[in-house]
Amino acid sequence: MTTDPHTTAGAPRAADVTRNTAETRITVRLALDGSGRSKLHTGIGFFDHMLDQIARHALVDLDIQADGDLHIDGHHTVEDVGITLGQAVHKALGDRKGIRRFGHAYVPLDEALSRVVIDFSGRPGLVMQVPFTSGMIGTFDSQLAHEFFQGFVNHAFVTLHIDNLRGDNAHHQCETVFKAFARALRQAVEVDPRAAGSIASTKGSL
């Protein structure tokens, strides 16, 4: 794995992470203070669509190139993209000084409504309650949404609660989850001008 984070004061909060295994080859380039630009190629169309939601609604610039063993299924590719994105976010944030730390969002899409709450606590944890109404969304196995977020929290060191409150269409359910995640992420990593240089914890570290 190689990283190229830029986290010093006044520098862009960005990271470049590569993860190569016998199953996948993933490169993630991330700029937290971006404008929502994305360049995505995972080989899974719907997954690219969801990653684009993260870029656009978190206002991060995101370049993800993934070459995985899709002849088996999408599991390794989706999980490893989550891992690598988590590593990139962790590296880009550095010591996490000055960030708001917590974020939450409710996002609707027609009949579907999801809530996501995130805490950059330094402790990985995922609670995800999403009763997908279909096993497949295009060529994307809906079970892999959990694998993506599990990989992300384990390597971004965040606590993440995801709840789909209602929804009949699996595409809508999944899209509201990713959009709400993006909005919560944007809020949590935002620099709080009232907390410049401080850590949002009584412990003094995250």
N, C-alpha and C positions, 0 to 999 in steps of 0.2 A: 504494500500500500504506500502511495506517495501523497503528501499533502503540501499545500502551498497557501497557508492561511495568512491573512493580513488583518491583524487585530490591534495594532498599536493605535494610540490616540490620534484621531484625525485621519486615519487610513481607512480605506474601504473595508467593510466587514465581509470578507469573501474567502472562499476556500475552493481548492481543486483536489478531489480525492479519487483515486483509482483503486478498485478492488478486483483482483484476478483470482479465480479459483478454477478447479477442474470442470465446474459446471457453468460458470458465467464470467464475463469480462465487462465490468461496469466502470464508467467514468462519469463523475458528477462535477460540474462547475457551477458554483453558486455565488450570487451576490445578494446579500440580505437587503441592502438599500438600493434596490433596483426599480424598474418601472413595469415589471410583469412580462418581460420578454422571455420566450422559451424556444429551445431547439431540442426536440425529443424524438428518440427512436429506440423503442424497446422491443419492437416486433409484435406488440399486442395493441391494436388500435384503440380499444376502449381505455386501456391503462394509460396510453399517451394522452388521451382526452382528459383523464382525471389528473394527471400530473400538470397539464396545462391549466387546470382550475387552480392548482396550488400556486403556480407562478402568477397568474393574473390576479387572484384575490388576496394573496399575501404580498403582492407587489415586490416579488423577488425575481431576479433574473436567473434562469435555470436552463442548463444545458446537460441533458442526460443521454448518454449513448450506452446501450446495453446489447450485448451479444450473448444470448443464453441458449440452453438446451431445450428450445421450444419443440423439438421433435418428440420430447417426452411429455412435457406440459409446461404451463407458465409459472409453476410454483417457485422454482429456484430464481428465475428472473425477477419476479415481483418482490420476493423476500429480500433478495440481494440489493435491489434498487432501494428498498426501505432502509436497509442497513447502511448503504453508502450515503444516502441523503442524510440520515441521522448523523453520521460521522462528519459530513460537510457542515451541517448546522452547528454541531458542537465545536468544530475547529473555528468556524467563522465568528462565533460569539466570544471566544477566548475566555477571560475570567468572569464574564457576564456582568461586569460593573455597569451600572446605570440603566439596565433594562427594566421594563415594567414587571417581568417575570411571569405574571398571570395573564391569561387571555381566555375569552369565551365568546361564542357566537351561536346564534340560532339562524338557520337558513332554510327557507321553504323552496320548493319547486312543485308547482301545481298542488297535488294532494299530499305530497311528502314534506316532512319537517324533521330536521335533525339538529341536535345540540352537541357542541364540542367544547370541552373545558380543558385547558392545558396549563401546566405549572412547570417552569424550568427549575425544578427542585434539586437537580443533581441525582435524583433517585428514579430509576426506570420503573414504570408501572403502567399497565394498560387495563382498563375496564371498557369493554365494547359490547354493547347490546344493540345489535342490528339484525332483526328478523327478516332477512332478504326473502322476497316472495318468489324468486327464481334462482336456480343454481348457476345459470350462465347468463351473462350480459354480453352479447356478441360472442367473441372468443375468450372473454374474460370470466374465469371462475369466481363467482362472488365470494367464496370462502377465502380467496387470496387477499381481499381487503384487510382482513384481520392479520394475515402474515406480513403485509406491507407495514401496517402500523406497529406491529410487535417488533419488527426489525428496526423501525425508526426510533421507538422509545428506548430500546435497549442500548442504542448507540448515540442518541442525542441526550440521554439521561434526563428524561422528562416524565412526568406523570400525566397521563392522558385519559380522559373519560369521553366516550363517544356513545351517544344514544340517538337512535332513530325513533322519534316519538310517534310517527305515523307514516304510512305510505303503502300504496298498492302496486306500484311499478318499480321493479328492482333498479332500473336505470336511474329513476328519480331518487330513490333511496340512496344509492351510492353517490350520486352527484351532490346531493345535499350534504352528505358526510364530508366529502373532500372539500367542498366550498366552505363549510363551517370550520373545518380544520385549518384551512388557509387563513380565514379571517381571524381565528383565535391565535394562530401562529404570528400573524402580522402584529396583533395587539401586544402579545407577550414579549416579542423581541424588540419592540419599539424602544428607543432611548427616551427616558423620562427626563425632561429638562430640570425638573425639581429634585432629581436624585443623581445628579452628575457625579460620576466617580464612586458611587456607593453601591453596596450589595443589598438587594431587597430581601434580607434575612437577618434575624436577630443573632444567628450564628456567625455572621460576618463572612460567609462563603456559601457558594451553591455548588 
